[in-house]
C-alpha cells in the first residue's frame, strides 16, 4: 500500500491504473524502463568524464542537465502509470527545455559557462575561466524560445523549429491553467464533460503519453551522445539498439507521420 487508510481509495485507483497501463502497453513500458536504466548507467559515465576533462564547461553543464532529465523522465513515467497524463506533460515540457539547452551548450560552450554560478565557475582552471568567462556573466537565464532560435538558426531547420514550437505549445496547455490541463480527469458522457473524482486509465490518452515520453527520451539521448561522443564506446551498441527499437515503436504509434 502507498498511503494510509484515509487515502485507500486513491491507493486502489493508482494501482489499478498501473496494472492496466502495463498490460495494455507491455512493449512500450519495457522500452521506457530499459531507457531509464540506460540513463542511470550513462550518468555515471558522464560524471567520470567531467572529472577527467575539467576544462570543458559544456561537459559539466550537460552532465547536470542529463541527470535532471533522467529524474524528470522517471517521474513522468510514474505519472503515466498512474494515468496522470496532464501531470506527465508538465514534466515533459521541462525535459524538452533542458534538452534544447544541452544542444545550445554543445553549440556554444561559452553559454554553458555563463549559465553557471560564480562559485561553480571558479572550480574551472584559470585558462578555462579566461577562455569562456570574458563577458563576466554568471547565473545567466536562457529562455526556451531564444534557445530554440539559436539552436535552429538556419532556414534548413525551419520545419524542425516549427514542429518544436507546436509541440511545446501543446505541452504548455498542461502547464498553464487551461482546461486541457485536466485531461486525465475529464470524461465525455454524450455531449456533457464530466470531471472525475480520480484519474482513470484511458487507452487514447495513454497511447499519446507513452509515445511522447519515448520521443522526448530519444531526444535527450541524442543530445547526450552529441556531448559525450568518444567517451561511450562501452555503451555504443546498447544505445544503438535502444534507438532502433524506439524508432520501431514510435512508427507503430504514429503510422501516418
Protein Blocks (a to p, Z undefined) as FASTA:
>chain_A
ZZdfklmmmmmmmmmmmmmmmmmmmmlmmmmmmmmmmmmmmmmmmmmmmmmmmmbmklmm
mmmmmmmmmmmmmmmmmmmmnopaklmmmmmmmmmmmmmmmmmmmmmmmlmmmmpcfklm
mmpcfklmmmmmmnopahiacdfklmmmmmmmcfklmmmmmmmmmmmmmmmmmmpccfkl
mmmmpccehjaccddfbdcddfklmmmmmmmmmmmmmmmmmmmmmmmgoilmmmmmmmmm
mmmmmmmmmmmmmmmZZ
